[in-house]
Amino acid sequence: MDVGNERRDGGVTEVDNEIVRLLITRVDDRVRVSLSGGNSNIENIKETRRTLEGEIYQAKEEDKIHENTLAIYSEDKDLFTKMEEALPGKSHDDIINHYNILIDNVEPINSGRSQLPNYLEVHSDSNQNSRGRMAKRGFLDRIETQVFLKIGLII
C-alpha cells in the first residue's frame, strides 16, 4: 500500500510517493547507524524522528512553492527561472523533474478523471494552538506513523 497525502478520490500523488520513498530510505540508513551505536539508540531514534518531521514539513512546503509558482507564471517564458528563484538550492534538473511530475498529476484533474488533492493548510505559527499557546508535540501524524510502521520503529 502506498502512503502519502490521500486525495479526495482516495488516490495518492506521485510526488507524495516519492517523498515517502526518500524519507523511508533516509530513516533506514539512520536506524542502521543508530542500532550499531549501543546505549544511545533511543536518543538516536528520537533525533531521527525530529529530523524526519522537519523533512516532511519542508517537502510539503516545497511542493506548495512549486505549485504556486507554476500557477502564477505558467504562461511566462522564464517559468523555470522563476521556479529556481523561488527554490534556491534546488538544481535545474530537480526543478524540471518536479515540474514534470506536477504536470502528470494535474492532467487527470484537468480532464475530469480525478478530483483536486485535499491538502491541509500549513501556517507559519503551526506550533501554537487556537488559544495562542504552544502546541504539545509528541504524536505522529498519519504519514509519519505509516513510515515508522513500515520500517519497524513502531510495533
C-alpha positions as CSV (number, residue, x, y, z in Angstrom):
1,M,0.0,0.0,0.0
2,D,1.3,3.4,-0.9
3,V,1.5,6.1,1.7
4,G,1.2,9.8,1.2
5,N,-1.4,12.6,1.1
6,E,-4.6,11.0,0.1
7,R,-6.7,12.8,-2.4
8,R,-10.5,13.1,-2.1
9,D,-10.8,10.3,-4.7
10,G,-8.6,8.1,-2.5
11,G,-5.5,8.3,-4.7
12,V,-2.0,9.3,-3.9
13,T,0.1,11.6,-5.9
14,E,3.4,10.5,-7.4
15,V,5.2,13.4,-5.6
16,D,3.8,12.1,-2.2
17,N,5.0,8.6,-3.0
18,E,8.5,9.8,-4.0
19,I,8.8,11.9,-0.8
20,V,7.8,9.0,1.4
21,R,10.2,6.6,-0.5
22,L,13.1,9.0,0.0
23,L,12.2,9.5,3.7
24,I,12.0,5.8,4.3
25,T,15.4,5.3,2.7
26,R,16.9,8.1,4.9
27,V,15.3,6.6,8.1
28,D,16.5,3.1,7.2
29,D,20.1,4.4,6.8
30,R,19.8,6.3,10.1
31,V,18.3,3.4,12.0
32,R,21.1,1.1,10.8
33,V,23.6,3.6,12.2
34,S,21.7,4.1,15.5
35,L,21.3,0.4,16.1
36,S,25.1,0.0,15.9
37,G,25.5,2.8,18.5
38,G,25.0,0.9,21.8
39,N,23.2,2.7,24.6
40,S,22.3,5.8,22.7
41,N,19.8,4.0,20.4
42,I,16.7,5.6,21.8
43,E,18.2,9.1,21.6
44,N,19.3,8.5,18.0
45,I,15.9,7.3,17.0
46,K,14.3,10.3,18.7
47,E,16.7,12.6,16.8
48,T,15.9,10.8,13.6
49,R,12.2,11.3,14.2
50,R,12.7,15.1,14.8
51,T,14.7,15.3,11.6
52,L,12.1,13.4,9.7
53,E,9.4,15.7,10.9
54,G,11.3,18.6,9.6
55,E,12.0,17.0,6.2
56,I,8.3,16.1,5.7
57,Y,7.3,19.7,6.5
58,Q,10.0,21.0,4.2
59,A,8.9,18.7,1.3
60,K,5.3,19.8,1.7
61,E,6.4,23.4,1.6
62,E,8.5,22.9,-1.5
63,D,5.5,21.2,-3.2
64,K,3.4,24.3,-2.4
65,I,6.1,26.6,-3.8
66,H,6.3,24.6,-7.0
67,E,2.6,24.6,-7.4
68,N,2.1,28.3,-6.6
69,T,5.0,29.3,-8.9
70,L,3.5,27.2,-11.7
71,A,0.1,28.7,-11.2
72,I,1.4,32.3,-11.2
73,Y,4.0,32.0,-14.0
74,S,2.6,29.2,-16.2
75,E,2.4,31.4,-19.3
76,D,5.8,33.0,-18.6
77,K,8.7,32.0,-20.9
78,D,11.0,32.2,-17.8
79,L,9.0,29.8,-15.8
80,F,11.9,27.6,-14.8
81,T,14.0,30.7,-13.8
82,K,11.1,31.8,-11.6
83,M,11.0,28.4,-10.0
84,E,14.8,28.4,-9.4
85,E,14.4,31.8,-7.7
86,A,11.6,30.5,-5.6
87,L,13.5,27.4,-4.5
88,P,17.2,28.3,-4.0
89,G,19.4,25.3,-3.6
90,K,17.5,23.1,-6.0
91,S,19.2,22.1,-9.2
92,H,17.7,23.0,-12.6
93,D,17.2,19.2,-13.2
94,D,15.4,18.8,-9.9
95,I,13.0,21.6,-10.8
96,I,12.3,20.2,-14.2
97,N,11.7,16.7,-12.8
98,H,9.4,18.1,-10.2
99,Y,7.6,20.2,-12.8
100,N,7.0,17.1,-15.0
101,I,5.6,15.2,-12.0
102,L,3.2,18.1,-11.2
103,I,2.1,18.2,-14.8
104,D,1.4,14.5,-14.8
105,N,-0.6,14.9,-11.6
106,V,-2.6,17.9,-12.9
107,E,-3.6,16.3,-16.3
108,P,-6.1,13.8,-14.8
109,I,-7.6,16.6,-12.7
110,N,-8.0,18.9,-15.7
111,S,-9.5,16.1,-17.8
112,G,-12.1,15.4,-15.0
113,R,-10.8,11.9,-14.3
114,S,-9.7,12.9,-10.8
115,Q,-10.6,15.4,-8.1
116,L,-8.3,18.0,-6.6
117,P,-6.0,16.7,-3.8
118,N,-7.1,17.6,-0.3
119,Y,-4.2,19.5,1.2
120,L,-4.1,20.6,4.8
121,E,-3.3,24.3,5.4
122,V,0.1,24.8,7.0
123,H,0.7,28.0,8.9
124,S,4.0,29.5,10.0
125,D,2.7,29.7,13.5
126,S,1.7,26.0,13.4
127,N,3.4,25.4,16.8
128,Q,0.5,27.3,18.5
129,N,-2.9,26.0,19.2
130,S,-6.2,28.0,18.8
131,R,-5.6,29.9,22.1
132,G,-2.2,31.1,21.0
133,R,-0.3,28.7,23.3
134,M,2.5,26.4,22.2
135,A,1.0,23.1,21.0
136,K,2.2,19.9,22.6
137,R,4.4,17.8,20.4
138,G,4.7,14.1,20.5
139,F,2.0,12.4,18.5
140,L,2.9,11.3,15.0
141,D,0.8,12.3,12.1
142,R,-0.7,9.7,9.7
143,I,2.2,9.7,7.2
144,E,4.9,9.5,9.9
145,T,3.0,6.7,11.6
146,Q,2.8,4.7,8.3
147,V,6.5,5.3,7.6
148,F,7.6,4.2,11.1
149,L,5.3,1.2,11.0
150,K,6.7,0.2,7.6
151,I,10.3,0.3,8.9
152,G,9.5,-1.3,12.2
153,L,10.1,1.6,14.6
154,I,6.5,1.3,15.9
155,I,5.0,-2.0,16.9
